Amino acid sequence: MKKRPFEGIKVLDFTMFGVGPFTVNYLAFYGAEVIKVESHARPDGCRTITPYKDNKPGLERSFYFAFSNPAKKYDITLNLNHPKGVELAKRLVAWADVVAESYVGQTMERWGLGYDELKKIKPDIIMFRTCMHGQTGPMARHPGYGNILTSLSGYNCIVGWPDRPPCGFQARAFTDFVAPLFGIVSLIAALDYRRRTGKGQCLDLSQHEAGMHPLAPLILDYTVNQREPSTSGNRLAYAAPHGVYRCRGDDRWCAIAVFTDEEWESFCKVIGDSAWAKDPKFATLLGRKQNEDELDRLVEEWTSKRSPEEVMSLMQPAGVAAGVVANAKDQAEDPQLKHYHSFHELDHPEMGRMSFYHGPGFRMSKTDYELAPPPLLGEYNDYVFTKILGIPDEEFVQLMEEEVIY
C-alpha cells in the first residue's frame, strides 16, 4: 500500500459519541496514529447505545460504537480525575501532534488540559475542540447530544405534517453527520498551516453553528421576509407532484419530485394514456399546486400497482427524479453500494465477523483507506503506557492498582 496522507501524524483523542470520533476517523483511515482515551468510570457513551449484538448488552457489543469507530485506534483507560492521570495525559500530549476533545465547554481547563496549558508542553500542538455550542458564550456550559442539537438547530420544527405536532427525525442525531465535515476540513487546514509555518492553533467547532448549515435557505427567508418555516409533510412549494407514494408490496414506497412543466410532460409520457394526466388543470406548476390533494391521490393510484423499483426505473430514464424509499435490507443489498465496497467485513473479538463497517464515503485515485474493528475498552493500555511512554512494568502495575490507569 502506498503511503497514506496522514502517516506520521499522532492524535490524542478524548472525543466520544458521534461528532468527535467521526472526525478523527478520517485521520485514522488515512494513516494517522490515534490513541483514544476512555475510562471504566466513563467509557464512550456509544458503548451503551443499542442495538447490541444478539440483543445482549455489553460495552463491547454495541453496533453503534462499532459504527462510530471503524478505524485503528489505540484505546486506553485513564482516570483524569486523579492527578497522576492528568500527568500521564500531559506526557501523551508531548507525543501528539493533535489533541481532540468533545467535552462540554471548559471541561479540559478544569483538568489543567486547556489549550494554554497544552502549548506549554508542545508549542506547535493543534487542539481540536467540538461541543454543542463551542467553548465561549452564554450557552458554552450547556451539555447535550446530537438528538438535542437537532432540535435546537431547527430541524424538528419543519419535520412533520401541517395538522400535527412536529415529529422530528427517527435518526435523531442528524447534526452528528453534518458537523464532522466541518471538523475534518478545519483539521486538514490546521495541519497544512503547521506544515508551512511551524505553528499550531486551537480549533473551536460549535456543532450548533455547523449543524444548522443545511437550513440556511430557511434562515435567510426569515431574515428577509420574517416568514417562519412550518411543517408541510412531503410537499415543496415549488414542485408537484412531490412526495412519497405507496407502491406494491408491504410498506413499500417511492419518492417522486417534478419541478418543471417539462418534467411534468415527461412524467405524463411515463404513465401512459391516462386521462387525468391530460387535464389542463395539471398542465402548469401553479395548477398542480392548486389541485395537489387530487394529484397526489391519482399519482398514488398509478404507483400502487407497481413495485418501487419499477417506478424508479421508469421515471429516471425520462428525466424525472424518483427513488426507492430504501429500508435497511435494501441498503445492505444495494448493488451500487456493493460495487463501491461501502460495507466492509471485519472480525471483532466479541461480536465476531460483521459486514456493516464503512469507510469515508469517497475514493481517492492514488491512496486507499484502511479500516479496523473498533477497539476494546483499554485494549492497548500495556502498549501505550509501557511502549510509547516507556513506563516500567512495576510502575504500570502500581498505576493500575491505584486506579489511575482504569
N, C-alpha and C positions, 0 to 999 in steps of 0.2 A: 504494500500500500504506500502511495506517495505521502510525503509529509503533509499533515493537515495544518490549516492556517493558525490554530491556537496552540500548537505544540510548544511546550516551554512556558506557557502561562500557568501560574499557580493560583488557585481560587480557594479562599477560606469562606465557606458557605454556611451562614447562620439562618438561611431562609427556610420557611416551612409553608405548608399548604400549597397554593397554586401559583401565584404570580412569580414569586422568587425562584422556586425550583424550575418552572417553565423557562424562565430567563436564563438561568445558569445552565440548563440543559444544552442550549445552543453552543456554549463554550465547550462543554464536555463532549458533545457529539463530534466536534472538530478538533479534539486533541488536548484541551486544557486538562490539567491535573486538579481535581476537585476534592477537598476534604469537607464533608458535610457534618456539621456539629448538631447533635441532639443530646438528650439525657433521658435516663429512665424516669425521672420525675416529670419531664416534659418532652415526650417524643413528638416528632412531627405529627400534627393533628390528622393528617391524611391517613395515618396508620389505623385510625379508629373509624374511618368512614366506610360504610357499606357500598357495594356488596363485598362479602368475604368469600373466599374460595370454599366451595361446598357448604356455604352458609355457616361456617364455623368461625366465630370471632377470634381474632389474634392479631398482634402487632405486625406479624409477617404475612398476613393473609388478606390484606385489603387490596382489591383490584385498583382502587383509586390511587393509593400510594404508588403501586406499580406503574400505573398510567402516568403519574406525575414525575416519575424518576427512572426512565428507561435508559439511563446513561451511567457510565463508570463514575462512581463516587465512593471515596474512602470514608465510610461512616464511622464516626467516633461518638462516644458519650462523655460529656464534660459538664460538671456542675459549676455553672457560672455564679452561683450564689455563695460559693466558697472562695476565699481569697486565693488559694492555690490554683483553683480552676481558672480564675482570671489571669493569673501569671502564666499558666500554660497557654491560654488563648493569646496572650501577648507574644509569646515565643513563636506561635504559629503565624501571627501577623508578620513577624520578621521574615518568615519563609515565603509569604504570599506576595502576589502582585495585585490581586483584587480581593477585597473583603466585601461580601454581600450579606445584607441583613434585611429582615422584613418585619421586625417588631414594631409595635406602636411607637410613636414619636418619643425620642429621648430615652428609650429603654437602654440602649447601648451606653449612653452617658452615665447612667446610674451604676453600671458595671465598670466604669472607667475605660470604656472601649469606644468612645465617640471619636469623630474624625480628628479633632485636635490632638487627642492622645495617640491615635494611630500614626499620625505624621511624625511624632517624636520618635517612634520606633522605626518607621520606614518613611522617609520624606516623600518618596515618589509613589506611595500607595494610592490605589484607586479604590474608593469606597462607594459601593452601590447600595443605596437605601431605598426601600419601597414599602410603603404602608398606605393605609386608606386615604389619608389626607395630606401626607407629607410631614416634614419634621417641624414646621413652624405654623403659627396661626392659631385662631381660636378653637379649631377642631383637631389639632395635631395629636392630642392625647386620647382621642376617641378610638377605641378598638373596634374591629369589625372584620368581616369576611366578604367574599365576592357576592354572596346572596344578599347581604345587606347593602353593599355598594351598588349593586344592580338597581335596587330600588332608589337609593339616593341619587344615582346618576340620571334618573328619569325614564328608565326603560319600562318599569312596571306600570306607569300611568298610561302607556299607549298600547299595552298588550291586553286585549280582551274585546268584548262586544259592547256596542253603544248602550244596550239596555241592561247591562250587568256591571257589577264592580270589576275593577281591573283584576286580572288573574295572574299576571307575571309569567315568568319563564318556568317551565318544569326544570330545565337545567339552569338553576337559579344564579349560579356564579358566572354570568355572562362576561362580566368585566375581567375575570381571571384570564380570559383568552384574548383580550384586547391589550391590556397594559403590558404584557411581556414583549410585544412587538416594539413598543417604545423603549422598553428596558434594554433589549439586546442592541438596538441601534445606538443608544447612548453609550453603552459599554464599549462597543466597537470604536466609536468616535473617541472615547477617552483613551483607549489603548493606542490608537493611532496618534493621538496628541502626545502621549507619553513617549512613544517611539521617536517622534520628531523633535520633542523639546526636553525630554527627560523629566517632565513634571507630571505629578499625579493630580487628582482632583476628587471632589465629593459630588456624587450624583444623587439628587433627591427627587425620586419619582413619586408624584402624587397619583395613586391609582384612580382617584376620583377625576382628576383633570384629564388623564389619559383615557379613562374608560368611557367618558361621555362623548368622545370624539365622533363616533358614528351618528350622534344626534345633532350634529352641527346645523343641518338644514332647519330642524325644528326650533333650535335656539335662535337662529337667525330670523326665522319667521316671527317669533315672539318679539325679538329686538326691534324689528322693522314695523310689524303690524299689530303688536300686542295681542297676537292670537295664540291661545293656549292649545296645544295638541290634545287630542282626545282619542278614546278607543274607537276603532272603526272595523273591528273584525279583520277580515282578509281584504277589505276594499282599499282602493287607492284613488285619490281624487282625479288623477289624470290617466286612468286606464280602465277598460271594461271590454269584455269580461276580465276580471282579476280576482282569482280566488282559488280555493282548494276544493275540488269536485269529486264526489263519490264515484267510484268505479266498481267494476265487477269483482267480487271476492269479499272476503270477510275483513272489514275495516281497511279497505284499500282505496287510495286517493291519488289524484294527480293535480298538481298546481298548473294553472294556465294564466298567462298575462298577455293581454292585447293592448298595445299603447296607441297605435296609429290606425287611421282608416285603411291604409294599405295592408296592415297586418290583419285587420278585420276581413278584408276581402280574401286574403289567403286562408284565414280561419274558415270562412264560408266554403271555400273550394274543398277543404279537407273534409268537412262534414257532409258534403254532397248535396243532393237535391232536397233541401229542407225549406219548406215554405216560409217558416219564421225567419230564416236567415236572410231572406229576400225582402222582408218587411222594411219599408222606408224608415220606420221609427228607430231602427237599429243601425241605419246607414252611417251616422256620424257619432263621434265620441259623446257629444252633448246628448244626443238622442239615447244612446246606450246607457249613459249615466242616469237619465231621467226615468228609464224603464229597467233599472238594474235588477230589481227583485224578479221580474218576469224573465229577464235574460239569464240570470243565474239558474233559475228553475229549468229553463229549456236546455241550457248547456249541460246541466247535470243529467237530464233525461238521455242525452246522447252519450255522455261519458259512462253512465252506469251500465251500459250494455257492453262495455269493453274493459279490458284489463288496463291498469295504469301504464304498463309498459307499452301497450298498443297505442294508447292515446299519445304518449310522449313520442313514440317512433313515427307517428303520422304527422304530428304538429311540427316537430323540429325541422325536418327537411323543407317544410313550407315556409320557414322563417318565423314561426310562432313559438314564443318561449313557453316551454312546458317541461315539467319534471316530475318524476315519480316521488311521492311522499315516502321516502325510504325509512324502513324500520331497522332495528339492529341487525336482523338477519340479512336484509338487503345490503347493508354496509359491509358485513363480514364476507359476503359472497360476491360483492361487486367486481365485475371483470376488469374495470379500469383501475380500481384500487389495487387489485391483484397484479395487474401489469406493472404498476409503479412500485410494487412491493411496499405498499403503505403499512401493512401489518407484518411484523416480524415474529418468528418463533424463537423463544429463549427459554432456557432451563432455570427454574428457581428452586432453591434447596428445600423449600417447604411447600410451595404451590405446584411444583412440577413444571412440565413443559406447557407453555401457553403461547397463543399466537396473536395477541392483541397489542403487543408493544409497537410503538410508532416512532418514526423519526421526525425530522424537522419540517416535512411537507414540501420541500423543494429539492432539486437536484443540481449539483454543481458539475460542470462538464469535466473537470480535471481533478476533483477532490471528492472522495466519498466520506460519509459519516460513519461512526461506529456506535452501536448500541450495546447495552449491557443490562442484565437483570437488576432490579432495584436492590440496594444494599440492605443487609440485615442490621438491626439496631446494634451499634457498637462493634460491627464485624471487623473493623480494621483498627481497633484500639492498639493492639500489640504492634502492628506495623507502623502506625503514625507516631506513637509515643516513643517506641524503642528504636525504630529505624530512622525516621525523619528527624525527630527531636533528639535522639541519642540518649534517652533516659535509661539508666541501668535497670536491669531486671528487678533488683531488690527494691529500688525506689518506685518502679512501676507497680509492683505488688502492693507496696505501702499506700500509694495513692488510690488504688482500688479499695483497699481496706478502709481508708479514710473517707470513701465515697466522694472523692474529687473526680476521679475517672469513673463515672457512674451514670 
